[in-house]
Amino acid sequence: MKKDQQTEEYSPEPVHHDKGTKSGEGLDSFRKMLKSTINFEGSDLHVKAGTKPRIRVRGVLRSLDTEINSEELCYQIGKDLLDEGQYKHFQKHGQLDLAYDYDEEHRFRVNIFMARGKPSLVCRLITGNIMTFEQLHLAEILGEVSMSANGLILFAGITGSGKSTSIAAMLNYVNQRKRCHIVTIEDPIEYIFTDAKATINQREVGIDCLSFDEALRALVREDPDVVFVGEMRDYETFESAIRAAETGHLVFGTIHASSAWQTFGRIYDLFPEGERAQIRKLLAYNLRAIVYQKLLPTLHEDTPRIPALEILLNTPIVTKYVLEGREGELLEVIKKSHEEGMMDLNSALLKLYEEEWISLKDALDATPKPEDLKMKIKGIA
């Protein structure tokens, strides 16, 4: 990074105009890499100067058997891929997001960025192949939840835990069964939907709208029934989403949290202290479900990964506990409410282990309470 002596602010290393190969050569190489990503059923392509291109297949990065990418080739890919305005933005900011259509069936979300003074690219394959509940091994109760008339449904978990994949299955479940208008607000779009009974409009932040918050505020003019907010990462986005749920819409969203019941604390942290009581009340009455998801490797080659789900449904007792500020006691409520469709993480892991989907080691590694899980396996708890 270079330091501006006058402003004392940092700016990115410059993007060099004079580096590159032949015009068109970068795009030709780039398309070959994208084709390999498609052929190997990869989810992401990583292009970095000084290394071979890598493809993420079933969660693991694997190098292609090809030549090492030169710095000049990486610059040329940028020059061939970006128009004049985009390249100027890349020069100024050191990074840029864009969408690239490989063909009519395959679209990639591309992030080109500078790293140690050299350009790199990460490309996410956007697919229309939306998996079903059965293929993803999702709980049947989530079908019932997804057909709710209104309210808020949150998927919690870390990046790469399959939250968007599960929500796509739920949205498509609605699409196939209900005549309604679904609006998605995503960054980036990860699955391309085809209208069935529903009409679906997908908006991408940075391309179709400026921000999640702006797109949510525009919803009142778009007559939606169902809304998907790709990530609830700040105060404005979450407030707009919960207000949409309150006014009769069914809102799906994702959030980073380490369990279903701990998601409440993550939400409250987004708001100033003086507003948390009001948000607690809005959640108590408008929440439909929180699903915490963790992806685990399986013992079966035909199913590389499987989700372990912790499911919290908003029953009257849950509403009561939230209103009283007793969110820390909700794990015990989940454990006692399996018959209503709820599931705690350790019980989900136990089921996957007993059905021989996952190894004992992976089950114990996935839980924050391994001793409790060991007792469950022994039949003590």
N, C-alpha and C positions, 0 to 999 in steps of 0.2 A: 504494500500500500504506500502511496505517496502522500506526504503531508503538505497542505497548503499553508505557507508561513503567515499569510495575512488573516485567514479565517480560522486557523487552527483546526480545520476539519479534514477528515480523510476522504480521499477519492480513489476510485479503482485504478489499477494499472491500465495504461492506454491500450486500446485495440489497434493493432498496426494495419494500415492499409497496404503496406508494401509486402506483407507476407502472404503466401498462398502458392498455388500451383497454377494449372491452366483452368480457365473459365469452363465450368461444366464438369470438371473432373471430380470436384468435391461432391456434387449432387449425385453423380453416378456411383461413387463409392458409398455414399450415405444410403442410397436406395438398395444397394446390395446388402448392407447391414440390416436394414429394415426387413428385407425379404427373408433373411436368415432368422430374424426374430419371429416372424410369422410362421415360417416352416418348422421351427423348433418349439412352437407354441410357448414362446416366452412372453413375459409380461412387461419387461423393461429392457432397453438397450442403453449401455453405458459406453460413451466414446471419449477417450482421454488421450492427449498427446503423450507418446512414449510408451504406450501399452497396446496390446491387442484389444479389439472391441469385445465387450462382455455382454452376455444376455442372462437375465434372471429367469431361470426355469424352475418351476415348483419351489420358489422361494430361495433358490441358491444361484449365485452368480457364477457363470461358466464362460471361459474364454473361447472365442471362435478360433478355428484353425486357419488363420490368415495372417497377413503382414501386420507389423506394428504400425499404429497410426503416427504419422509424422506431425510435427507442429504445423507445418505448412499445409498439410491436408486438412487439419482441423480448422484452420483459418479459412481455407477455400470452401469447406462445407458451409461455414457461416456466410461467406460472400454469396454463394450460389443459392442458399436457402432464404436469405433475408432480402426484402426490398430496401430501397435507399433509406426510407424513413426508419425502418426497423434497425438497419445497421447503424444509423446515427444514434439511436436509442441505446443499442448494445455498446457502442463506443463510449457513450457518456456514463452509463450506469453499470456496465460490466456484466449485465445479465438481461435475459429477455425470455418471455414465455410466448409460444405460438402453437398453432395447430397445423399439422401437415397431413394431407390426404394422400396415402400411398396409392390407393385405388378406391373404387366405390364401396368396398366392404371393410377396408382397414384404414383407420385414422389414428394418428399419433399426436399426443400432447408432448411438445418439445420444450425443454428448458436448456438454453445455451448460456454458459456463464464462464467467467474468467476464474482460474485457480492457479495461483503461483505464476501469474503472468502469461498463462497459456489458456486457450479456449477448450472447454469440455462440453459435452452434451449428454443429457439424460432424456430418454424418449419413452413414454408410457403408451402402450397399445390400448386403444379404446375399442371395445368390442361390442357387438350386438348380441353376443352369445350369453344371455342371462340365464343362470342356472336356477333350477327349481328347489323348493324346500327339500325334496327327497334327495337330490344330488348333493345339497349342502349339509344334509343331516340336521336341519333346523327343527326345533320343537313345533309340534302341530298348533300349540296355543298361539304362536305368532301369526298364524293365518287369521285366527279370530281377532287378534289385536289389530292387525292391519286393516280390517274391515270396519273399524270404529268410525262413528260419524264425525267425531272431532276429538281434539285433545293433542297431547304431545307424547311422542314416542322417541326415546333417546337410545342410541347405541354408544356404549362407552368401550374404551380400549386404547391400546397404543397404536401408533402408526404401523400399518401392515398387518393388522389383526383381522382383516376381512370385514370390517364394519360396513363399508360401502357395498361390498358384494352381497351381504345379507339383506341390506336395505333394498338393493336392486331387486332381489327375489321377492321381497314383500310388496314393493311397488308394482312389479309385474303381476303378482297375485291379484292385486286390486284391478290392474289393467284388464285382466282376463275375465273379471267377474262383475265389474261395476261401471255404469255409464256416468262418467264424471270427468272433471278437468284436473289434470295433474301438472303442476309446475315444479321443475327442479332448478335449484340455484347451486352451481357447483364450481369448484376450482381445484383441478380441472374436471371436465366431464369424463367419467370413467366407463360408462356403459351407454350404448345408444339404444333407446327404446323404439319399438314399432307400435303404433296405435292398434289396440284391439277393440274392447268396448269403450275404453277411455280415450280422451284426447290428451296427448302429452306434449308439453312444450319444455324444452331444456335450455337453460340460460347459463352461459359460461362467464364467470367473473373475469374481467379484463378484455373480453371480446364482445359479449352481449350486454354487459352492464359494468359499472365501475366498481361496485362492492356488494357484499352480501346485504349490508344494511340498506343500500339504495334499492336493490332488487326487492327486498322484503317490503319496503315502504310503497313500492309500485304495485304490490299485489292487489290492493283494493280496486284497481282499475282493470284487473285481468280475470276476475271471476273464477278463482280456483276453488276446488273442493279439497284437494290434497297438495301439500307442499313438502318438498325435500330440501333442506338446507345442508349443504355439503359439510360444513364445519362451523360449530358455534364456538368461536374462539375469543369473542370479546363481548363487552357489556351491550353495545348497540344491537348486535346481531341477536343475542339471546333475548333481549327485551322485546325486539320486534317479533321474534318467533313465538314467544309465550303469549303476546298480545294477539297474534294471528290464531293461535289455538283457542284463546279465550273467546274470540269472535266467531267461532263455529267452523274453523278449518281443522283438518287433520294434518299435523305437522310432524315430519320425521327429521331427525338431526343426529349428528355425531358429535362426540365430545371426548376429550382425553381425560380418562379417570381410571383408577386401579380396581374398582369393584362397582357393583350396581348401587349399593347403599352409600358408598363414599362419593358418588357422583353429586350428591346434594351439596357437600362442602365445596366441591370444585365449582359448582354453579354460584353459590353464595359469594365465593371469592371474586367473582367477576363484577360484583355490585358494591357500591359504597355502603358503609355500615348502616346509614340511615334508611336505605331502601330495601334491606334484606328481609325485613318483616313482611313487606308487601309482596316480594317475590316468593317468599315461603308460602304465603296464602294462595298466590296464583298457581304455584306448583301443586299444592295440596288438592286443589279443585280441578285442575286441568291436565295433570299428568295421567297418561294411560299406562305406560310401561317404561322401565329402564332395563336394557339388556347389556350386560357386560360380556364381551367376547374375547376369547383367547384361542389362537390357532395352534394346533399341536401336530407334530409329525406322527403318522400312523404306521402300523405294522403291515399295511397292505399297499402293494405297488400301484394298484389301480385307483387308490384314493390317497394321494400324497399327504394331505393335511385335513384335519377335521376340527370343527369348533367345539370348545367347551363353553357352555353358556350359563351365566348366572342371570336369572330372570326375576325381576321385581314387578308385580302388577299392583295397580293402585286400587286396593280394596278399601272398604270403610275403615278398617283398623290402620291401614297405611296412611290414609288421609288424616286420621286422628293423631297418629304419631308425628307426622310432619307438622301439623298445626301446633303441636305442643313442643316442637323443637327436639324431638326424641329420635332423630334420624340414626343416631348411633346404635339404637336398639333394633333397627330394621332387619339386620342379618338374622336375628332369632325369629322374627316374623316370617322371613323367607323360609327358614328351615322347617317351620311348623305349617307351611301352607303349600306343600307339594300337591295336594289334591286339587287345589285351585289353579294349578299350572305354574306356580313359582318353582324356582330351583336355585339352590345355593351352589357355589362353585365346586366345593368338595364332593357334593353328591353327584354333580355332573361328571367330575373326573372319575369317581368310583364307578359310575355306570359305563363310561368309556373303557375303563380298565377291565371290568368284569366281562364286557362284551368283546374283549380282545382287540379293541381298536388301537389302544396305546400301550406303551410299556409302563412298568411300575416307575422306572426312573423319570420318564417324562411327566407322569402324573404328579410325582412328588416335587419335581422341579417347577411345575406350573402353579402350585398352590402357595399362598403366603402362610398357610397353617399345615405344614407337612405332618406334624405329630397327630393332629386331629384326623387327617386322612388315613394315616397308618392305623389308628384305632377303628375307623370305619371299615377298613379292609379286613381287620381282624374280627369285625362284628361286635365290637365293644360299644361303639357310639352309633 
